[in-house]
Amino acid sequence: MFDFPYTSADVTQEVNRLPNEFGLINSLGLFPIETLGSRYVRVDYSNGQIHVLSAEQPGSPGSVGGEVAEGGVILQIPHFPHLEKISVGDVDGLLQVFNGQVDQRSVDRETARKLDIIRRNHSITLEYIRLGALNGLIKDGKGTTLYNLYTVFGITKPEVDFVLGTAETDVRAKCEAVVDHIMTKLQGETTSGVEAVVDSLFFNKLITHAKVEKFWLNAQNSSEHRMLNRESRAGNWGRTFEFGDIIFREYKGGLPVRSTSGAITTAKNVADNSGTAYPTGTQSMMRTFEAPVYHIDLTNQAPDADTIYISVEPLKHGQGVEMLSQTNRLAVNKQPECAVQILTSN
């Protein structure tokens, strides 16, 4: 009888030792993880206003706070399972090159290979739902909409058209409109600045626009323009450009998703000629909520942050072993009105 040398605890520990190095949104740290002891999270909001207080004589009662209308929404944290299998055919009679040496494929090395696949699948999934949370439409790998945050919170998605195909467009004024909207909607949150994640088409049109290019020629050291850089962040070899008090980040490429027919297609990280601008350095606006592992031994227990859990099950008749992995996570922008859809219509 085949005796798999690793327990569920062993492979869970090993897969979580592999770092999550995938994705621009992950590398920027926009959605820090908050672990929960429940599969549901309540996101509260209120319309209470803070204001500058008036000076009064010592001992006076002071200004009286008004009534605060509070509300909230309850969101269910989705469950993302993934099954990998090590079968006899994966190791029997097969050779592999390891450290320059040709050797027989072993269960140990095949297990390590499968754990790497598991880590990458869940890392890609996390980046995908964080991208969705940033632009307000969270989907899963089959294209099913999990949450439209603008519908959930009952607000209209803010949008600014940069019209970059028109030479006369005042791009600086467009940037100011974005910054002004975000600062107006913070409502007690704090921020250290504004950034935007955009696709390559938008980025190219921005940096080659006539009213932006002049800063290359005439104002290399002005406060309106900062150096154009290329950054390697988590596999994204994109460019960054600061203009109009916004740092624009180019997010190249896309993520593999499975269509309803079962075929793997690529979903662009950012739609053509568009992007999302957002405040940076906020206190608690963006979060990734992580729910307990779906396992009878771990119910109602808050997991460690960024946990991939794996359970091991031998196949019948010594045919191999199954490794069922899972993550339970939901990324949420709790103030989606502060994320501005930017685009160029020409």
C-alpha positions as a Markdown table, in Angstrom:
| # | Residue | x | y | z |
|---|---|---|---|---|
| 1 | Met | 0.0 | 0.0 | 0.0 |
| 2 | Phe | 1.3 | 3.4 | -1.0 |
| 3 | Asp | 2.2 | 5.6 | 2.0 |
| 4 | Phe | 2.4 | 9.2 | 1.1 |
| 5 | Pro | 5.3 | 10.6 | 3.3 |
| 6 | Tyr | 3.6 | 14.0 | 4.1 |
| 7 | Thr | 0.6 | 14.9 | 6.2 |
| 8 | Ser | -1.8 | 17.7 | 5.5 |
| 9 | Ala | 0.0 | 19.8 | 8.1 |
| 10 | Asp | 3.3 | 19.1 | 6.3 |
| 11 | Val | 2.2 | 20.2 | 2.9 |
| 12 | Thr | 0.2 | 23.2 | 4.3 |
| 13 | Gln | 3.4 | 24.4 | 6.1 |
| 14 | Glu | 5.5 | 23.9 | 3.0 |
| 15 | Val | 3.2 | 25.7 | 0.6 |
| 16 | Asn | 3.0 | 28.7 | 2.9 |
| 17 | Arg | 6.7 | 29.0 | 3.0 |
| 18 | Leu | 6.7 | 29.8 | -0.7 |
| 19 | Pro | 6.4 | 33.6 | -0.9 |
| 20 | Asn | 3.6 | 35.3 | -2.9 |
| 21 | Glu | 5.6 | 37.3 | -5.4 |
| 22 | Phe | 2.9 | 37.7 | -8.0 |
| 23 | Gly | 1.2 | 40.9 | -9.1 |
| 24 | Leu | 1.5 | 44.6 | -9.1 |
| 25 | Ile | -1.4 | 45.2 | -6.7 |
| 26 | Asn | 0.1 | 42.7 | -4.3 |
| 27 | Ser | 3.6 | 44.4 | -4.5 |
| 28 | Leu | 2.0 | 47.8 | -3.8 |
| 29 | Gly | 0.4 | 46.5 | -0.6 |
| 30 | Leu | -2.9 | 48.2 | -1.3 |
| 31 | Phe | -5.1 | 45.5 | 0.3 |
| 32 | Pro | -3.5 | 44.3 | 3.6 |
| 33 | Ile | -4.9 | 41.1 | 5.0 |
| 34 | Glu | -7.3 | 41.1 | 7.9 |
| 35 | Thr | -8.2 | 37.6 | 9.3 |
| 36 | Leu | -11.6 | 36.8 | 10.6 |
| 37 | Gly | -13.3 | 34.0 | 12.6 |
| 38 | Ser | -16.3 | 34.1 | 10.3 |
| 39 | Arg | -17.2 | 33.6 | 6.7 |
| 40 | Tyr | -19.0 | 36.9 | 6.7 |
| 41 | Val | -17.7 | 40.4 | 7.1 |
| 42 | Arg | -19.8 | 43.5 | 7.9 |
| 43 | Val | -18.6 | 46.7 | 6.3 |
| 44 | Asp | -20.0 | 49.7 | 8.2 |
| 45 | Tyr | -20.4 | 53.2 | 6.9 |
| 46 | Ser | -21.8 | 56.5 | 8.3 |
| 47 | Asn | -22.6 | 60.0 | 7.1 |
| 48 | Gly | -21.4 | 61.6 | 10.3 |
| 49 | Gln | -19.3 | 64.7 | 9.5 |
| 50 | Ile | -16.2 | 66.0 | 11.3 |
| 51 | His | -15.8 | 69.7 | 11.4 |
| 52 | Val | -13.5 | 72.5 | 12.7 |
| 53 | Leu | -14.5 | 73.3 | 16.3 |
| 54 | Ser | -15.1 | 76.9 | 17.5 |
| 55 | Ala | -13.2 | 78.3 | 20.5 |
| 56 | Glu | -15.4 | 78.7 | 23.6 |
| 57 | Gln | -14.9 | 79.9 | 27.2 |
| 58 | Pro | -13.4 | 77.2 | 29.4 |
| 59 | Gly | -16.2 | 75.2 | 31.1 |
| 60 | Ser | -18.7 | 75.8 | 28.3 |
| 61 | Pro | -20.5 | 72.7 | 26.9 |
| 62 | Gly | -19.0 | 73.1 | 23.4 |
| 63 | Ser | -20.6 | 72.2 | 20.1 |
| 64 | Val | -23.0 | 69.2 | 20.0 |
| 65 | Gly | -22.5 | 66.4 | 17.6 |
| 66 | Gly | -25.4 | 65.8 | 15.2 |
| 67 | Glu | -27.2 | 62.6 | 14.6 |
| 68 | Val | -25.2 | 60.1 | 12.6 |
| 69 | Ala | -27.0 | 57.9 | 10.1 |
| 70 | Glu | -25.1 | 54.6 | 10.2 |
| 71 | Gly | -25.5 | 51.6 | 8.0 |
| 72 | Gly | -23.6 | 48.6 | 6.7 |
| 73 | Val | -23.5 | 45.7 | 4.3 |
| 74 | Ile | -22.7 | 42.0 | 5.0 |
| 75 | Leu | -20.5 | 40.3 | 2.5 |
| 76 | Gln | -19.9 | 36.5 | 2.3 |
| 77 | Ile | -16.2 | 35.7 | 1.8 |
| 78 | Pro | -15.8 | 33.3 | -1.2 |
| 79 | His | -14.2 | 29.9 | -1.1 |
| 80 | Phe | -11.5 | 29.2 | -3.7 |
| 81 | Pro | -10.6 | 25.4 | -3.9 |
| 82 | His | -8.0 | 23.9 | -6.2 |
| 83 | Leu | -7.2 | 20.1 | -6.6 |
| 84 | Glu | -3.9 | 18.7 | -7.6 |
| 85 | Lys | -3.1 | 15.0 | -7.9 |
| 86 | Ile | 0.1 | 13.0 | -7.8 |
| 87 | Ser | -0.5 | 9.8 | -9.7 |
| 88 | Val | 1.7 | 6.8 | -10.5 |
| 89 | Gly | 2.1 | 8.1 | -14.0 |
| 90 | Asp | 3.7 | 11.3 | -12.6 |
| 91 | Val | 6.7 | 9.5 | -11.2 |
| 92 | Asp | 6.9 | 5.9 | -12.6 |
| 93 | Gly | 9.7 | 5.5 | -15.1 |
| 94 | Leu | 10.1 | 9.2 | -15.7 |
| 95 | Leu | 13.4 | 11.1 | -15.7 |
| 96 | Gln | 14.1 | 14.7 | -14.8 |
| 97 | Val | 17.0 | 17.1 | -14.7 |
| 98 | Phe | 17.8 | 18.4 | -11.2 |
| 99 | Asn | 20.9 | 20.5 | -10.6 |
| 100 | Gly | 22.3 | 19.5 | -13.9 |
| 101 | Gln | 21.9 | 15.8 | -13.2 |
| 102 | Val | 19.5 | 13.4 | -14.9 |
| 103 | Asp | 17.7 | 11.4 | -12.2 |
| 104 | Gln | 14.5 | 9.5 | -11.7 |
| 105 | Arg | 11.5 | 11.6 | -10.8 |
| 106 | Ser | 10.7 | 11.2 | -7.2 |
| 107 | Val | 7.6 | 11.7 | -5.1 |
| 108 | Asp | 9.4 | 14.3 | -3.1 |
| 109 | Arg | 10.3 | 16.4 | -6.1 |
| 110 | Glu | 6.9 | 15.9 | -7.7 |
| 111 | Thr | 5.3 | 17.1 | -4.4 |
| 112 | Ala | 7.4 | 20.2 | -4.4 |
| 113 | Arg | 6.4 | 20.9 | -8.0 |
| 114 | Lys | 2.7 | 20.5 | -7.2 |
| 115 | Leu | 3.1 | 22.8 | -4.2 |
| 116 | Asp | 4.6 | 25.5 | -6.4 |
| 117 | Ile | 1.7 | 25.2 | -8.8 |
| 118 | Ile | -0.8 | 25.5 | -5.9 |
| 119 | Arg | 0.9 | 28.6 | -4.6 |
| 120 | Arg | 0.9 | 30.2 | -8.0 |
| 121 | Asn | -2.8 | 29.4 | -8.7 |
| 122 | His | -3.9 | 31.0 | -5.4 |
| 123 | Ser | -1.5 | 34.0 | -5.8 |
| 124 | Ile | -3.0 | 34.7 | -9.3 |
| 125 | Thr | -6.5 | 34.4 | -7.8 |
| 126 | Leu | -5.7 | 36.9 | -5.0 |
| 127 | Glu | -4.3 | 39.4 | -7.5 |
| 128 | Tyr | -7.5 | 39.0 | -9.7 |
| 129 | Ile | -9.9 | 39.7 | -6.9 |
| 130 | Arg | -7.8 | 42.6 | -5.7 |
| 131 | Leu | -7.9 | 44.1 | -9.2 |
| 132 | Gly | -11.6 | 43.7 | -9.1 |
| 133 | Ala | -11.9 | 45.4 | -5.8 |
| 134 | Leu | -9.9 | 48.3 | -7.0 |
| 135 | Asn | -12.1 | 48.9 | -10.1 |
| 136 | Gly | -15.3 | 48.0 | -8.2 |
| 137 | Leu | -16.3 | 44.8 | -10.0 |
| 138 | Ile | -15.1 | 41.6 | -8.2 |
| 139 | Lys | -15.2 | 38.4 | -10.4 |
| 140 | Asp | -14.0 | 34.9 | -10.0 |
| 141 | Gly | -12.0 | 32.8 | -12.5 |
| 142 | Lys | -15.1 | 31.8 | -14.5 |
| 143 | Gly | -16.1 | 35.4 | -15.0 |
| 144 | Thr | -19.0 | 35.2 | -12.5 |
| 145 | Thr | -19.5 | 38.6 | -10.7 |
| 146 | Leu | -19.1 | 38.1 | -7.0 |
| 147 | Tyr | -19.8 | 41.7 | -6.0 |
| 148 | Asn | -20.3 | 45.0 | -7.8 |
| 149 | Leu | -19.1 | 47.4 | -5.0 |
| 150 | Tyr | -20.9 | 50.4 | -6.5 |
| 151 | Thr | -24.2 | 48.5 | -6.4 |
| 152 | Val | -23.5 | 47.1 | -2.9 |
| 153 | Phe | -22.9 | 50.6 | -1.5 |
| 154 | Gly | -25.5 | 52.3 | -3.7 |
| 155 | Ile | -23.3 | 54.8 | -5.4 |
| 156 | Thr | -22.4 | 55.9 | -9.0 |
| 157 | Lys | -19.0 | 55.0 | -10.3 |
| 158 | Pro | -17.0 | 58.2 | -10.7 |
| 159 | Glu | -15.3 | 58.7 | -14.1 |
| 160 | Val | -13.0 | 61.2 | -15.8 |
| 161 | Asp | -12.4 | 61.1 | -19.5 |
| 162 | Phe | -8.9 | 62.4 | -20.3 |
| 163 | Val | -9.6 | 62.7 | -24.0 |
| 164 | Leu | -6.0 | 62.1 | -24.8 |
| 165 | Gly | -6.6 | 61.8 | -28.5 |
| 166 | Thr | -7.3 | 65.6 | -28.6 |
| 167 | Ala | -4.2 | 67.8 | -28.7 |
| 168 | Glu | -6.0 | 70.7 | -27.0 |
| 169 | Thr | -7.0 | 68.7 | -23.9 |
| 170 | Asp | -5.8 | 70.3 | -20.7 |
| 171 | Val | -4.3 | 67.1 | -19.2 |
| 172 | Arg | -3.2 | 68.9 | -16.0 |
| 173 | Ala | -6.8 | 70.0 | -15.4 |
| 174 | Lys | -8.0 | 66.4 | -15.9 |
| 175 | Cys | -5.5 | 65.3 | -13.3 |
| 176 | Glu | -6.7 | 68.0 | -10.9 |
| 177 | Ala | -10.3 | 66.8 | -11.4 |
| 178 | Val | -9.3 | 63.3 | -10.3 |
| 179 | Val | -7.4 | 64.5 | -7.3 |
| 180 | Asp | -10.1 | 66.9 | -6.3 |
| 181 | His | -12.8 | 64.2 | -6.4 |
| 182 | Ile | -10.7 | 61.8 | -4.3 |
| 183 | Met | -9.9 | 64.4 | -1.7 |
| 184 | Thr | -13.5 | 65.5 | -1.5 |
| 185 | Lys | -14.7 | 61.9 | -0.9 |
| 186 | Leu | -12.2 | 60.9 | 1.7 |
| 187 | Gln | -14.6 | 61.9 | 4.5 |
| 188 | Gly | -12.2 | 61.6 | 7.5 |
| 189 | Glu | -9.8 | 59.1 | 5.9 |
| 190 | Thr | -6.2 | 60.2 | 5.4 |
| 191 | Thr | -4.0 | 59.8 | 2.3 |
| 192 | Ser | -0.4 | 60.3 | 1.3 |
| 193 | Gly | -1.1 | 60.9 | -2.4 |
| 194 | Val | -2.8 | 59.7 | -5.5 |
| 195 | Glu | -1.8 | 57.0 | -7.8 |
| 196 | Ala | -3.3 | 55.3 | -10.9 |
| 197 | Val | -3.0 | 51.9 | -12.4 |
| 198 | Val | -3.5 | 52.1 | -16.2 |
| 199 | Asp | -3.0 | 49.9 | -19.2 |
| 200 | Ser | -0.3 | 50.4 | -21.8 |
| 201 | Leu | -2.5 | 52.2 | -24.4 |
| 202 | Phe | -3.6 | 54.9 | -21.9 |
| 203 | Phe | 0.0 | 55.2 | -20.6 |
| 204 | Asn | 1.4 | 55.7 | -24.1 |
| 205 | Lys | -1.2 | 58.3 | -25.0 |
| 206 | Leu | -0.6 | 60.2 | -21.8 |
| 207 | Ile | 3.2 | 60.5 | -22.1 |
| 208 | Thr | 3.0 | 61.4 | -25.8 |
| 209 | His | 0.3 | 64.0 | -25.4 |
| 210 | Ala | 1.3 | 67.4 | -26.7 |
| 211 | Lys | 0.7 | 69.2 | -23.4 |
| 212 | Val | 2.5 | 66.6 | -21.5 |
| 213 | Glu | 5.5 | 66.2 | -23.9 |
| 214 | Lys | 6.3 | 69.9 | -23.5 |
| 215 | Phe | 7.5 | 69.1 | -20.0 |
| 216 | Trp | 10.1 | 66.8 | -21.4 |
| 217 | Leu | 11.4 | 69.6 | -23.5 |
| 218 | Asn | 11.0 | 72.7 | -21.4 |
| 219 | Ala | 10.5 | 71.7 | -17.8 |
| 220 | Gln | 12.5 | 68.6 | -16.9 |
| 221 | Asn | 12.9 | 69.8 | -13.3 |
| 222 | Ser | 9.5 | 71.4 | -12.8 |
| 223 | Ser | 7.1 | 70.3 | -10.1 |
| 224 | Glu | 4.7 | 69.3 | -12.8 |
| 225 | His | 6.9 | 66.5 | -14.1 |
| 226 | Arg | 8.9 | 63.8 | -12.5 |
| 227 | Met | 11.2 | 61.3 | -14.2 |
| 228 | Leu | 9.7 | 58.5 | -16.3 |
| 229 | Asn | 10.9 | 55.2 | -14.8 |
| 230 | Arg | 10.5 | 51.5 | -15.5 |
| 231 | Glu | 10.0 | 49.3 | -12.5 |
| 232 | Ser | 10.1 | 45.5 | -12.1 |
| 233 | Arg | 7.4 | 44.8 | -9.5 |
| 234 | Ala | 6.3 | 41.2 | -9.0 |
| 235 | Gly | 7.0 | 40.3 | -12.6 |
| 236 | Asn | 5.4 | 43.4 | -14.1 |
| 237 | Trp | 8.0 | 45.3 | -16.1 |
| 238 | Gly | 5.9 | 48.4 | -16.3 |
| 239 | Arg | 6.6 | 52.1 | -16.5 |
| 240 | Thr | 5.8 | 54.8 | -13.9 |
| 241 | Phe | 5.2 | 58.5 | -14.7 |
| 242 | Glu | 4.3 | 61.4 | -12.3 |
| 243 | Phe | 2.3 | 64.2 | -13.7 |
| 244 | Gly | -0.4 | 66.5 | -12.3 |
| 245 | Asp | 0.3 | 65.2 | -8.7 |
| 246 | Ile | -0.6 | 61.6 | -9.8 |
| 247 | Ile | 1.8 | 58.7 | -10.1 |
| 248 | Phe | 0.6 | 56.7 | -13.1 |
| 249 | Arg | 1.6 | 53.0 | -13.1 |
| 250 | Glu | 1.5 | 50.9 | -16.2 |
| 251 | Tyr | 0.2 | 47.4 | -15.6 |
| 252 | Lys | 1.1 | 45.1 | -18.5 |
| 253 | Gly | -0.3 | 41.7 | -19.4 |
| 254 | Gly | -3.2 | 39.8 | -18.1 |
| 255 | Leu | -4.2 | 36.8 | -16.0 |
| 256 | Pro | -5.3 | 33.3 | -17.2 |
| 257 | Val | -9.0 | 32.6 | -16.6 |
| 258 | Arg | -11.2 | 29.7 | -17.6 |
| 259 | Ser | -14.2 | 30.4 | -19.8 |
| 260 | Thr | -17.5 | 28.7 | -19.5 |
| 261 | Ser | -16.4 | 26.3 | -22.3 |
| 262 | Gly | -13.4 | 25.3 | -20.2 |
| 263 | Ala | -10.8 | 27.0 | -22.4 |
| 264 | Ile | -8.1 | 29.2 | -20.8 |
| 265 | Thr | -8.2 | 32.8 | -22.0 |
| 266 | Thr | -6.3 | 35.9 | -20.9 |
| 267 | Ala | -8.1 | 38.6 | -19.1 |
| 268 | Lys | -6.2 | 41.9 | -19.3 |
| 269 | Asn | -5.1 | 43.3 | -16.0 |
| 270 | Val | -6.5 | 46.7 | -17.0 |
| 271 | Ala | -9.0 | 47.2 | -19.8 |
| 272 | Asp | -7.8 | 49.1 | -23.0 |
| 273 | Asn | -7.4 | 52.8 | -22.7 |
| 274 | Ser | -8.4 | 53.0 | -19.1 |
| 275 | Gly | -7.3 | 52.7 | -15.5 |
| 276 | Thr | -8.2 | 53.4 | -11.9 |
| 277 | Ala | -7.0 | 56.3 | -9.7 |
| 278 | Tyr | -7.0 | 55.8 | -5.9 |
| 279 | Pro | -5.7 | 57.4 | -2.7 |
| 280 | Thr | -2.5 | 55.9 | -1.2 |
| 281 | Gly | -1.6 | 55.6 | 2.5 |
| 282 | Thr | -5.1 | 55.4 | 3.8 |
| 283 | Gln | -5.8 | 54.0 | 7.3 |
| 284 | Ser | -8.3 | 51.3 | 6.5 |
| 285 | Met | -10.0 | 51.9 | 3.2 |
| 286 | Met | -8.8 | 48.8 | 1.4 |
| 287 | Arg | -8.6 | 45.3 | 3.0 |
| 288 | Thr | -8.4 | 41.7 | 2.1 |
| 289 | Phe | -10.6 | 39.8 | 4.5 |
| 290 | Glu | -9.6 | 36.2 | 5.1 |
| 291 | Ala | -12.1 | 33.7 | 6.5 |
| 292 | Pro | -11.6 | 30.4 | 8.4 |
| 293 | Val | -10.5 | 27.3 | 6.5 |
| 294 | Tyr | -13.4 | 25.2 | 5.4 |
| 295 | His | -12.5 | 22.1 | 7.4 |
| 296 | Ile | -14.2 | 20.5 | 10.4 |
| 297 | Asp | -11.2 | 20.8 | 12.6 |
| 298 | Leu | -10.8 | 24.6 | 11.9 |
| 299 | Thr | -14.3 | 26.0 | 12.0 |
| 300 | Asn | -14.7 | 29.5 | 13.4 |
| 301 | Gln | -10.9 | 29.9 | 13.8 |
| 302 | Ala | -9.2 | 32.9 | 12.3 |
| 303 | Pro | -6.4 | 31.7 | 10.1 |
| 304 | Asp | -2.9 | 33.1 | 9.9 |
| 305 | Ala | -2.6 | 35.8 | 7.3 |
| 306 | Asp | -2.2 | 34.7 | 3.7 |
| 307 | Thr | -2.9 | 31.0 | 4.4 |
| 308 | Ile | -3.3 | 28.3 | 1.8 |
| 309 | Tyr | -4.6 | 25.2 | 3.4 |
| 310 | Ile | -4.1 | 21.7 | 1.9 |
| 311 | Ser | -5.7 | 18.4 | 2.9 |
| 312 | Val | -4.2 | 15.1 | 1.7 |
| 313 | Glu | -6.3 | 12.1 | 0.6 |
| 314 | Pro | -4.8 | 8.8 | -0.8 |
| 315 | Leu | -6.5 | 7.5 | -3.9 |
| 316 | Lys | -7.9 | 4.0 | -4.0 |
| 317 | His | -5.8 | 1.0 | -5.0 |
| 318 | Gly | -2.5 | 2.8 | -4.6 |
| 319 | Gln | -3.1 | 5.1 | -7.6 |
| 320 | Gly | -1.6 | 8.1 | -5.9 |
| 321 | Val | -2.7 | 11.0 | -3.7 |
| 322 | Glu | -4.9 | 14.0 | -4.0 |
| 323 | Met | -4.0 | 17.4 | -2.5 |
| 324 | Leu | -7.1 | 19.7 | -2.1 |
| 325 | Ser | -6.0 | 23.3 | -1.5 |
| 326 | Gln | -8.1 | 26.2 | -0.6 |
| 327 | Thr | -8.1 | 29.9 | 0.2 |
| 328 | Asn | -11.0 | 32.0 | 1.6 |
| 329 | Arg | -10.5 | 35.6 | 0.8 |
| 330 | Leu | -12.3 | 38.7 | -0.4 |
| 331 | Ala | -10.7 | 42.0 | -1.2 |
| 332 | Val | -12.9 | 45.1 | -0.6 |
| 333 | Asn | -12.6 | 48.8 | -1.1 |
| 334 | Lys | -14.8 | 50.1 | 1.7 |
| 335 | Gln | -15.0 | 53.6 | 0.0 |
| 336 | Pro | -15.3 | 52.8 | -3.7 |
| 337 | Glu | -16.4 | 56.4 | -4.4 |
| 338 | Cys | -12.7 | 57.3 | -3.8 |
| 339 | Ala | -11.5 | 55.2 | -6.7 |
| 340 | Val | -11.9 | 57.1 | -10.0 |
| 341 | Gln | -12.3 | 55.3 | -13.3 |
| 342 | Ile | -10.0 | 57.2 | -15.8 |
| 343 | Leu | -10.2 | 56.6 | -19.5 |
| 344 | Thr | -9.5 | 58.1 | -22.8 |
| 345 | Ser | -12.4 | 58.0 | -25.4 |
| 346 | Asn | -10.1 | 58.8 | -28.3 |
